[in-house]
Amino acid sequence: MEEELLLIDPESRLPAPRAEQVLKYAREHGSGASDALDHELFRHQLETRTPPVTSLDDLRRHLVGARHDATEAAAAVGLAVAASGAVPLGGGDPRTSPDDRYRAMVETYGEVARPGGTCGLHVHVAIDSDDDGVRAIDTITPWLPVLLAISANSPFHHGRDTRYASWRSQVWTQWPSAGPTAPFGSAAGYREASRQLIASGAALDPGMLYYDARLSESYPTVEVRITDVCTDPDEAVLIAALVRGLVDHALATTSEPAPWRAELLRAARWRAARYGLTDRLLDPRTGRLAPARAVAESLVHRVRDQLEAHGDTALVDAVLPQVLAEGGATRQRAAYERGGGNVADVVDDLVARTGAAWRQVSG
Protein backbone atom coordinates (compact mmCIF):
# COMPACT_ATOMS: atom_id res chain seq x y z
CA MET A 1 0.00 0.00 0.00
CA GLU A 2 1.14 3.53 -0.79
CA GLU A 3 -0.46 6.66 0.62
CA GLU A 4 0.20 10.34 0.08
CA LEU A 5 0.14 12.82 2.97
CA LEU A 6 0.07 16.60 3.27
CA LEU A 7 2.68 18.65 5.12
CA ILE A 8 0.98 21.45 7.06
CA ASP A 9 2.25 24.60 8.76
CA PRO A 10 0.47 24.35 12.15
CA GLU A 11 0.30 28.14 12.55
CA SER A 12 -1.16 29.12 9.18
CA ARG A 13 -2.74 25.70 8.42
CA LEU A 14 -1.42 26.11 4.88
CA PRO A 15 0.51 23.44 2.95
CA ALA A 16 4.22 23.65 3.69
CA PRO A 17 6.65 22.94 0.79
CA ARG A 18 9.38 21.44 2.98
CA ALA A 19 9.40 17.75 2.17
CA GLU A 20 13.17 17.66 1.67
CA GLN A 21 13.79 18.82 5.24
CA VAL A 22 11.33 16.30 6.61
CA LEU A 23 12.86 13.44 4.61
CA LYS A 24 16.38 14.45 5.66
CA TYR A 25 15.38 14.31 9.32
CA ALA A 26 13.61 10.97 8.85
CA ARG A 27 16.68 9.45 7.21
CA GLU A 28 18.98 10.66 9.97
CA HIS A 29 16.79 10.11 13.03
CA GLY A 30 13.85 7.86 12.07
CA SER A 31 13.08 4.32 13.07
CA GLY A 32 13.17 1.33 10.75
CA ALA A 33 10.04 2.62 9.02
CA SER A 34 11.79 5.77 7.82
CA ASP A 35 12.86 4.09 4.57
CA ALA A 36 9.16 3.85 3.76
CA LEU A 37 8.97 7.65 3.25
CA ASP A 38 9.60 9.40 -0.05
CA HIS A 39 8.90 12.64 -1.87
CA GLU A 40 6.00 13.24 -4.24
CA LEU A 41 5.26 15.55 -7.17
CA PHE A 42 5.05 18.64 -4.95
CA ARG A 43 7.10 19.67 -1.93
CA HIS A 44 4.11 19.86 0.39
CA GLN A 45 3.57 16.09 0.07
CA LEU A 46 5.09 12.91 1.41
CA GLU A 47 4.56 9.36 0.17
CA THR A 48 4.53 6.36 2.50
CA ARG A 49 4.64 2.74 1.45
CA THR A 50 4.40 -0.59 3.20
CA PRO A 51 6.30 -3.77 2.35
CA PRO A 52 4.39 -6.70 0.86
CA VAL A 53 2.27 -8.39 3.53
CA THR A 54 -0.42 -11.06 3.65
CA SER A 55 -2.37 -10.04 6.77
CA LEU A 56 -4.39 -6.90 7.45
CA ASP A 57 -2.86 -6.68 10.93
CA ASP A 58 0.62 -6.44 9.43
CA LEU A 59 -0.59 -3.96 6.84
CA ARG A 60 -2.02 -1.70 9.51
CA ARG A 61 1.12 -1.96 11.63
CA HIS A 62 3.35 -0.87 8.75
CA LEU A 63 0.93 1.87 7.71
CA VAL A 64 0.82 3.31 11.22
CA GLY A 65 4.60 2.96 11.56
CA ALA A 66 5.19 4.99 8.41
CA ARG A 67 2.74 7.66 9.60
CA HIS A 68 4.56 7.73 12.94
CA ASP A 69 7.89 8.44 11.25
CA ALA A 70 6.33 11.02 8.95
CA THR A 71 4.65 12.84 11.83
CA GLU A 72 7.71 12.75 14.08
CA ALA A 73 10.01 14.00 11.33
CA ALA A 74 7.57 16.75 10.38
CA ALA A 75 7.23 17.86 14.01
CA ALA A 76 11.02 18.03 14.34
CA VAL A 77 11.12 20.75 11.67
CA GLY A 78 8.01 22.55 12.97
CA LEU A 79 5.37 20.99 10.73
CA ALA A 80 2.37 18.67 11.00
CA VAL A 81 1.01 15.87 8.80
CA ALA A 82 -2.57 15.46 7.57
CA ALA A 83 -4.23 12.65 5.61
CA SER A 84 -6.71 14.37 3.30
CA GLY A 85 -7.40 13.84 -0.38
CA ALA A 86 -7.06 17.55 -1.20
CA VAL A 87 -5.51 20.69 0.32
CA PRO A 88 -8.32 22.13 2.48
CA LEU A 89 -6.88 25.61 2.93
CA GLY A 90 -4.50 27.68 0.82
CA GLY A 91 -3.88 28.50 -2.78
CA GLY A 92 -1.22 29.70 -5.17
CA ASP A 93 1.24 27.65 -7.20
CA PRO A 94 2.61 24.57 -5.42
CA ARG A 95 6.37 24.08 -5.55
CA THR A 96 7.59 21.11 -7.56
CA SER A 97 9.88 18.55 -5.94
CA PRO A 98 13.53 18.71 -7.13
CA ASP A 99 13.22 15.98 -9.73
CA ASP A 100 13.72 16.40 -13.49
CA ARG A 101 10.79 14.12 -14.31
CA TYR A 102 8.41 16.09 -12.08
CA ARG A 103 9.58 19.36 -13.61
CA ALA A 104 8.98 17.93 -17.08
CA MET A 105 5.46 16.92 -16.08
CA VAL A 106 4.60 20.44 -14.92
CA GLU A 107 6.23 21.98 -18.00
CA THR A 108 4.39 19.63 -20.40
CA TYR A 109 0.93 19.60 -18.81
CA GLY A 110 0.81 23.14 -17.41
CA GLU A 111 -2.30 23.98 -15.43
CA VAL A 112 -3.40 20.35 -15.38
CA ALA A 113 -0.39 19.63 -13.16
CA ARG A 114 -0.37 22.78 -11.01
CA PRO A 115 -3.62 22.15 -9.12
CA GLY A 116 -2.10 18.79 -8.21
CA GLY A 117 -0.82 17.96 -4.80
CA THR A 118 -3.87 15.83 -4.15
CA CYS A 119 -3.36 12.72 -2.04
CA GLY A 120 -4.45 9.24 -2.99
CA LEU A 121 -4.23 5.71 -1.64
CA HIS A 122 -2.81 2.99 -3.90
CA VAL A 123 -3.27 -0.71 -3.19
CA HIS A 124 -1.14 -3.39 -4.89
CA VAL A 125 -2.32 -7.00 -5.15
CA ALA A 126 0.06 -9.72 -6.30
CA ILE A 127 -0.67 -11.54 -9.56
CA ASP A 128 0.93 -14.50 -11.32
CA SER A 129 1.04 -12.95 -14.80
CA ASP A 130 0.22 -9.80 -16.73
CA ASP A 131 -2.64 -11.61 -18.43
CA ASP A 132 -4.12 -12.40 -15.02
CA GLY A 133 -3.67 -8.79 -14.05
CA VAL A 134 -5.47 -7.49 -17.12
CA ARG A 135 -8.30 -9.98 -16.63
CA ALA A 136 -8.67 -8.68 -13.08
CA ILE A 137 -8.60 -5.03 -14.20
CA ASP A 138 -11.22 -5.62 -16.89
CA THR A 139 -13.48 -7.41 -14.40
CA ILE A 140 -13.24 -5.05 -11.41
CA THR A 141 -13.47 -1.74 -13.30
CA PRO A 142 -17.25 -1.18 -12.73
CA TRP A 143 -16.70 -1.75 -8.98
CA LEU A 144 -13.92 0.81 -8.59
CA PRO A 145 -16.29 3.81 -8.14
CA VAL A 146 -17.75 2.02 -5.10
CA LEU A 147 -14.27 1.99 -3.55
CA LEU A 148 -13.97 5.70 -4.33
CA ALA A 149 -17.26 6.39 -2.56
CA ILE A 150 -16.10 4.45 0.51
CA SER A 151 -12.81 6.36 0.65
CA ALA A 152 -14.13 9.85 -0.24
CA ASN A 153 -12.18 12.28 1.96
CA SER A 154 -11.68 15.60 0.16
CA PRO A 155 -14.71 17.93 0.27
CA PHE A 156 -12.69 21.11 0.91
CA HIS A 157 -10.21 22.64 -1.50
CA HIS A 158 -8.44 25.98 -1.18
CA GLY A 159 -10.81 27.21 1.53
CA ARG A 160 -14.12 26.23 -0.03
CA ASP A 161 -16.57 23.37 0.25
CA THR A 162 -16.59 21.98 -3.28
CA ARG A 163 -19.92 20.15 -2.67
CA TYR A 164 -18.08 16.98 -3.64
CA ALA A 165 -17.23 14.15 -1.26
CA SER A 166 -14.03 13.55 -3.27
CA TRP A 167 -12.77 16.65 -5.00
CA ARG A 168 -9.38 14.97 -5.39
CA SER A 169 -10.83 12.55 -7.93
CA GLN A 170 -12.19 15.42 -10.01
CA VAL A 171 -8.84 17.22 -10.03
CA TRP A 172 -7.01 14.00 -10.81
CA THR A 173 -9.06 13.13 -13.89
CA GLN A 174 -7.84 16.30 -15.60
CA TRP A 175 -4.69 14.35 -16.42
CA PRO A 176 -5.19 13.01 -19.96
CA SER A 177 -4.12 9.50 -18.96
CA ALA A 178 -6.28 9.27 -15.82
CA GLY A 179 -9.62 7.63 -15.12
CA PRO A 180 -11.54 4.48 -16.04
CA THR A 181 -10.51 2.21 -18.89
CA ALA A 182 -12.40 0.17 -21.45
CA PRO A 183 -11.63 -3.58 -21.44
CA PHE A 184 -8.12 -4.36 -22.68
CA GLY A 185 -8.83 -8.05 -23.32
CA SER A 186 -5.26 -9.27 -22.79
CA ALA A 187 -1.83 -8.19 -21.66
CA ALA A 188 -0.97 -7.54 -25.30
CA GLY A 189 -4.04 -5.32 -25.61
CA TYR A 190 -3.06 -3.46 -22.45
CA ARG A 191 0.48 -2.87 -23.67
CA GLU A 192 -0.66 -1.68 -27.10
CA ALA A 193 -3.22 0.75 -25.65
CA SER A 194 -0.59 2.06 -23.25
CA ARG A 195 1.97 2.41 -26.05
CA GLN A 196 -0.46 4.44 -28.13
CA LEU A 197 -1.36 6.65 -25.17
CA ILE A 198 2.30 7.44 -24.49
CA ALA A 199 2.94 8.01 -28.21
CA SER A 200 0.10 10.53 -28.25
CA GLY A 201 1.81 12.60 -25.56
CA ALA A 202 -0.98 12.01 -23.03
CA ALA A 203 1.66 10.39 -20.76
CA LEU A 204 5.41 10.91 -20.70
CA ASP A 205 6.20 7.34 -19.65
CA PRO A 206 4.54 4.21 -18.20
CA GLY A 207 4.66 5.74 -14.71
CA MET A 208 2.20 8.37 -15.93
CA LEU A 209 -0.45 5.86 -16.99
CA TYR A 210 -2.87 7.03 -14.32
CA TYR A 211 -5.59 4.47 -14.95
CA ASP A 212 -7.94 3.82 -12.03
CA ALA A 213 -6.39 0.33 -12.00
CA ARG A 214 -3.22 -0.60 -13.83
CA LEU A 215 -0.38 -3.09 -14.03
CA SER A 216 2.43 -1.83 -11.83
CA GLU A 217 5.70 -1.04 -13.59
CA SER A 218 7.71 -1.83 -10.46
CA TYR A 219 6.04 -4.90 -8.99
CA PRO A 220 4.14 -8.01 -10.24
CA THR A 221 0.85 -6.51 -9.09
CA VAL A 222 -2.43 -4.93 -10.04
CA GLU A 223 -2.38 -1.41 -8.63
CA VAL A 224 -5.75 0.16 -7.77
CA ARG A 225 -5.36 3.95 -7.62
CA ILE A 226 -8.87 5.38 -7.58
CA THR A 227 -9.28 6.05 -3.85
CA ASP A 228 -8.64 9.08 -1.65
CA VAL A 229 -6.15 8.77 1.18
CA CYS A 230 -8.06 7.87 4.36
CA THR A 231 -7.52 9.74 7.62
CA ASP A 232 -8.47 6.66 9.66
CA PRO A 233 -6.00 3.81 9.02
CA ASP A 234 -8.75 1.25 9.65
CA GLU A 235 -10.57 2.64 6.61
CA ALA A 236 -7.39 2.38 4.53
CA VAL A 237 -7.08 -1.27 5.57
CA LEU A 238 -10.75 -1.80 4.70
CA ILE A 239 -10.04 -0.52 1.17
CA ALA A 240 -7.09 -2.90 0.90
CA ALA A 241 -9.22 -5.88 1.98
CA LEU A 242 -11.90 -5.06 -0.57
CA VAL A 243 -9.36 -4.52 -3.37
CA ARG A 244 -7.71 -7.87 -2.67
CA GLY A 245 -11.12 -9.50 -2.51
CA LEU A 246 -12.14 -8.03 -5.86
CA VAL A 247 -8.92 -9.08 -7.61
CA ASP A 248 -9.08 -12.60 -6.17
CA HIS A 249 -12.76 -12.91 -7.08
CA ALA A 250 -12.06 -11.76 -10.64
CA LEU A 251 -9.36 -14.38 -11.09
CA ALA A 252 -11.61 -17.11 -9.67
CA THR A 253 -14.43 -16.25 -12.11
CA THR A 254 -14.53 -17.94 -15.48
CA SER A 255 -17.35 -15.96 -17.08
CA GLU A 256 -16.49 -12.82 -19.00
CA PRO A 257 -18.00 -9.63 -17.53
CA ALA A 258 -20.33 -7.56 -19.65
CA PRO A 259 -18.30 -4.47 -20.62
CA TRP A 260 -19.52 -1.04 -19.56
CA ARG A 261 -19.48 1.86 -21.96
CA ALA A 262 -16.89 4.51 -21.12
CA GLU A 263 -19.63 7.10 -20.64
CA LEU A 264 -21.30 5.01 -17.95
CA LEU A 265 -17.99 4.37 -16.19
CA ARG A 266 -17.37 8.12 -16.07
CA ALA A 267 -20.88 8.69 -14.75
CA ALA A 268 -20.40 6.07 -12.02
CA ARG A 269 -17.09 7.64 -11.03
CA TRP A 270 -18.58 11.13 -10.99
CA ARG A 271 -21.50 10.08 -8.85
CA ALA A 272 -19.21 8.39 -6.31
CA ALA A 273 -17.07 11.54 -6.16
CA ARG A 274 -20.03 13.88 -5.84
CA TYR A 275 -21.99 12.07 -3.14
CA GLY A 276 -19.74 9.44 -1.58
CA LEU A 277 -22.01 7.12 0.40
CA THR A 278 -24.67 9.73 1.19
CA ASP A 279 -26.93 9.21 -1.84
CA ARG A 280 -27.22 6.65 -4.63
CA LEU A 281 -24.54 4.98 -6.72
CA LEU A 282 -24.61 3.18 -10.04
CA ASP A 283 -24.93 -0.49 -9.15
CA PRO A 284 -22.22 -2.47 -11.00
CA ARG A 285 -24.63 -5.42 -11.24
CA THR A 286 -27.36 -3.52 -13.09
CA GLY A 287 -25.98 -0.17 -14.26
CA ARG A 288 -28.90 1.52 -12.47
CA LEU A 289 -29.02 3.83 -9.47
CA ALA A 290 -29.37 2.13 -6.08
CA PRO A 291 -28.88 3.27 -2.47
CA ALA A 292 -25.17 3.59 -1.67
CA ARG A 293 -25.48 1.33 1.37
CA ALA A 294 -26.98 -1.45 -0.71
CA VAL A 295 -24.29 -1.12 -3.37
CA ALA A 296 -21.46 -1.16 -0.80
CA GLU A 297 -22.97 -4.17 0.93
CA SER A 298 -23.34 -5.95 -2.42
CA LEU A 299 -19.60 -5.49 -2.98
CA VAL A 300 -18.88 -7.20 0.34
CA HIS A 301 -21.31 -9.98 -0.53
CA ARG A 302 -19.61 -10.45 -3.89
CA VAL A 303 -16.17 -11.02 -2.32
CA ARG A 304 -17.33 -12.73 0.90
CA ASP A 305 -15.60 -16.04 0.06
CA GLN A 306 -12.33 -14.25 -0.64
CA LEU A 307 -12.56 -12.21 2.57
CA GLU A 308 -13.14 -15.36 4.58
CA ALA A 309 -10.24 -17.15 2.92
CA HIS A 310 -7.86 -14.37 4.00
CA GLY A 311 -9.37 -13.91 7.46
CA ASP A 312 -10.55 -10.39 6.56
CA THR A 313 -14.26 -10.74 7.25
CA ALA A 314 -14.28 -9.47 10.84
CA LEU A 315 -12.50 -6.22 9.99
CA VAL A 316 -14.68 -5.52 6.97
CA ASP A 317 -17.87 -6.23 8.92
CA ALA A 318 -16.71 -3.93 11.73
CA VAL A 319 -15.36 -0.98 9.73
CA LEU A 320 -17.76 -0.73 6.77
CA PRO A 321 -20.78 0.19 8.97
CA GLN A 322 -18.69 2.95 10.55
CA VAL A 323 -17.92 4.39 7.12
CA LEU A 324 -21.54 4.09 6.04
CA ALA A 325 -22.55 6.06 9.15
CA GLU A 326 -19.84 8.72 8.85
CA GLY A 327 -17.17 8.68 6.15
CA GLY A 328 -14.16 10.91 5.71
CA ALA A 329 -15.94 13.73 3.87
CA THR A 330 -18.73 13.78 6.46
CA ARG A 331 -16.21 14.06 9.30
CA GLN A 332 -14.46 16.96 7.58
CA ARG A 333 -17.75 18.80 7.20
CA ALA A 334 -18.63 18.08 10.85
CA ALA A 335 -15.35 19.71 11.93
CA TYR A 336 -16.21 22.71 9.75
CA GLU A 337 -19.61 23.06 11.40
CA ARG A 338 -18.19 22.68 14.91
CA GLY A 339 -15.77 25.50 14.18
CA GLY A 340 -18.52 27.82 13.01
CA GLY A 341 -17.61 27.62 9.34
CA ASN A 342 -13.82 27.89 9.55
CA VAL A 343 -11.74 25.63 7.29
CA ALA A 344 -8.79 26.04 9.68
CA ASP A 345 -10.74 23.84 12.09
CA VAL A 346 -10.96 21.18 9.40
CA VAL A 347 -7.18 21.21 9.08
CA ASP A 348 -6.71 20.97 12.85
CA ASP A 349 -9.11 18.04 13.01
CA LEU A 350 -7.32 16.24 10.16
CA VAL A 351 -3.93 16.71 11.84
CA ALA A 352 -5.28 15.42 15.17
CA ARG A 353 -6.99 12.38 13.65
CA THR A 354 -4.04 11.52 11.39
CA GLY A 355 -1.78 11.25 14.42
CA ALA A 356 -4.29 9.62 16.74
CA ALA A 357 -3.74 6.00 15.65
CA TRP A 358 0.00 5.80 16.18
CA ARG A 359 -0.19 7.79 19.42
CA GLN A 360 -2.67 5.25 20.76
CA VAL A 361 -0.34 2.42 19.72
CA SER A 362 2.77 4.04 21.22
CA GLY A 363 0.86 5.01 24.38
N, C-alpha and C positions, 0 to 999 in steps of 0.2 A: 504494500500500500504506500502511496505517496500522497502527501497533503501539502498545500501551500498556505502559509500564514502571513498575516500582516504585522509589520513593525510599526508601533504607535508611540508618538511623543506623549507621555502621560499628562503633561501640562496643557498642551494645545489640543490634544486628542486627534491630531492630524497624522497622516502617514509620515514616517521618518525614513529618508533614503540613506540608511546607514548599515546596510546588510554586511558590508565588508568588515566593519568594526566588530559586529556581533559574531561573525564567523571566525575572525581572528581570535577573539576571546574564547570561543568554544573550542577551537583547536588547541589552544594553549592551556586551558583550565578545565575543560569539560570532562565528563565521565566517558565511559565506553560508548555511550550513545551519540557522542558528539560527531562521529564520522557519518552519522545519518543526516546531517544538516548540509544544505547547499544553497547557493544563490539561485535566483530566478530571473525572469526577464527584466524586472525593475528592482531598484535598490531598496524599495520599501517592503520587499517580500523575502521570505525564507521558504525553502522546500525541505520537508522531512521525508524520510523513507524508512520502511521497515525491512528486515531481511525476509527471505521466504520462510513461511511458517505453515503448519497444518492445523493448528488449533486457534480458536478465537481468543482464548485466554492469553496465548503467547502474542497474538497480534495486538491485543489491547496493551499488554505490558510494554511492547516495543514502541507502540504509538505514544503512550504516556511518557515513556522514557525520553523519546525524542523531543516531545513538548517540554519536558522538564529542562533539558539542556538548552533548548531555544529560549525559554523564559528566563532561566538563570543568566545566560550570556547576554540577553537583551537588558536585563536589570543591571548588570555590571557596567554597562555603558549608558545607563540612564533612560532606558526604553522599556516598553511593554510589548507583549505579544497578544494578538487577537485572532481567533478563528472565525472569519466571516467571509462570505462569498464575494463581497464587493467592499470598497472603501466607503464607510458610512458618512464620513465628514471630511471635507477638504476638496481641493480642486487644483487646477493648474496642470502643467506638464510633468508627468513622472520622470524620474531620472533613470536612464537605462543602465543596467549592470555593465561592468567593464569587460565586455566579451564581444569579439568582432562579429560573431553570428547574430547576437542580439541587436547590435547596431545596424547590421544589414537588414534585419527584419523591420526595424523602425523606419529606416531609409526607404525600403521598397514599398511598404504597405501604409506609410504615412499615418493618417488619422485613425485608420483601423487599429493600428498598434497602440497609439498613444492613450486611448481610454482604457488600456489593458490594466494589468495589475490586479485583476480579479483572481480569486483563489478557489481552486477546485480540489476534488478528491479523486484519485485514480487508483483503481483496484486491478491487480494483475492476477490471472488465474492460469495455472500451468496447463499446457496442452502437449499432446504427443507429436503433432505435426501441424504444418501451416494449413493443410486441407481441413483438419479437424477445427482449427481456429476459425477459418472462414465459415465453415458450416455452423459453428456456434454463433458467430456474429450475425449471419443471415437469419438465424432462428430467433435470437433474442432481441433484435432491433425494435420491434413494436412494443416490447416491455420496458425499454430504457427510459421513456418519459415517466413511467411510474416510479422508477428509482429517483429521477430528478425531483418529482413531487415530494417524495419522502425526505429528501435531503435539503429542500429549498431553504436557504439561509442568507438571503441577500436582498431584503426589501428596500434598504436605504442606500443611496448613492449620492455622494457629494452634497450632503445636507438635506436631501429631499426623500420623501417616501415615493418610490417609483410606482406604487400600486401593484407591483409584481412581488410574488413570493421569492422568485429567483431572478433578480436583474442581471446577475453574473452571466446566466445562460444567454440572455439577449445580447449582451455586449460581446460575448464570445463568438456567437454565430455570425458576427460581422467579418470574421476571417473567411476568406474565400474557400478554404479547405475544411471548414468546420461544419458539424451538424450530422444529421442522419444520412445513411447511405442506402441506396438500392441494393438488392441482392447481388453479390459478386459471383456466386455459383461455384467457385473453386479458387484455390490459391493462385493459379495462373490468371484467373479473371481479376482477382484482387491486385496482383502485381501489375497487370496491364492498365487497369483503371488508375492506379497510383502513379504509374509512369506517365500516363497522359496528363494527369493533374499537375505533376511537377513540371512537365514540358510546357504546359500552358502558362506557367509562372504563378499559379495560384498557391504554390508551396515552393520554398527554396530547396527543400531536401525532405527525405522521409520523416525526419523528426517533426516536420510541420504538417504532416497529415493529421489534422485535428478531428478525425472522425469521432463520433460519439463512442464507438468501439472500434478498435483496430488491432492488428498484429503488432506487438512490440518489436522495435528494432534492436533492443538490447537484450531481451530475455525470450525464452520459448513460452510466451504467454499471450492470451487475449487480454487487452488492456481496456477497461471500461472507464471512460473519461467524462461522462455526462454530468456527474453530480457536483453540487456545491460542497465545499469543505464544511464539516459539521463541528459546531462548538462543543457538543457533548461527545466524548469519545465512544460512548456506548452506541450512539447513533451511527458513527463511522463504522464500527464493527458490525452493526446491523446491515449496513449497505454491503459490506464485504461478504457477509453470509449469504445475502440474497443474490449477489453477483455470482458467487461460486455455485450456488444452487441452480441459477439459470444456465450457466455454461455446462454444468454436469448434466442437467436435464436435456439440454439441446443435443449433447453428444450421445445420450441414451435413447433418443427418439429416432425412429427410422423414417417416419413420414416427413415429407417435405412441407414446410409451412407455406401457407398462401401468402404471396408477396403483397406488401402494402404499397400503394402509390406514394411517390415522394411528397406530394401535396398533403396527404393525410398524415404522414410521419411528421411533417413540419407543424401541422395543426395540433397533433398530439403533444409535441414538444412545447409548443407555445402555450397550450392550455395548462400543462403541468407547471410551466414557469410563471404564468399569470396567477394561478390560484393555489398552487401547492396541493394540499389535502383538504382545503376548505370548501371545495365546490364539487364539480363533476369532472371526470377524466374520460378520455376515449378508451374504452375497454379493448385491450388487444385481442380478446376472443371474438368480438363482434364488430369492432370499428364504430360502435355507437357510444353516446354519452351514458355514463353510469356514475352513481355516487362514488366519490374517491375512496371512502372506506371499503366499499365492496370490491373495487378494483384492486386495492392494495391487499386485501385479504385473499383475493383470487390468485394473486401472485404467490403468496405463501402456500396456498393450497396446491398450486401447480408444482412447486419444488419441495413439497413436504417430505417425500421419500429421500431426496438428496440431503435435506437438512438433518433428517434423522440419521442418515448414514454417517454424517460428520459430527454428530453430537451437538448440532447448532440449534435444535428446536427450542430449548428452554430460553435461550437468549432472545431469539426472534419473537417468541410468544410473550416475553416480558417487556421488550423495548418497543415493538411496533405499536401497541396500544398507547404508550406514552407519547409517541410521535403523532399519532392520530388525534390525541387530545390537545397537544400543544407542540407544534414543530418549531424549527429554528426561526422562521420568519415571524411566527406568532409571538415568540418570546422577545424578539427584537422590538416588535411594536408595543408589547406590554411594557418594556423598559422605557420606551418613548413616552407612553401615557403616564407612567409613574413619575417621570421627570417633568411633567407639565408641557410636553411638546418640545423637548430639547434633545437633539441628536447626540450631544456630548454624553448624555446619560446612557444612550445605547452603546457607545464606545466603552464607557466604564463597565457596563454590565458584561459586554463581550470579553473584556480583559479579565474580569473577575471569574467568569465561568470557564474561560479557556484554561486558567491556572488551577481551578478548583480540583480537578481530578488528580493531578500529580501531588498536590499538597495534601489531599486526603490519604494518598498512598504513603507518602513520606512521613506523614504525621502518625 
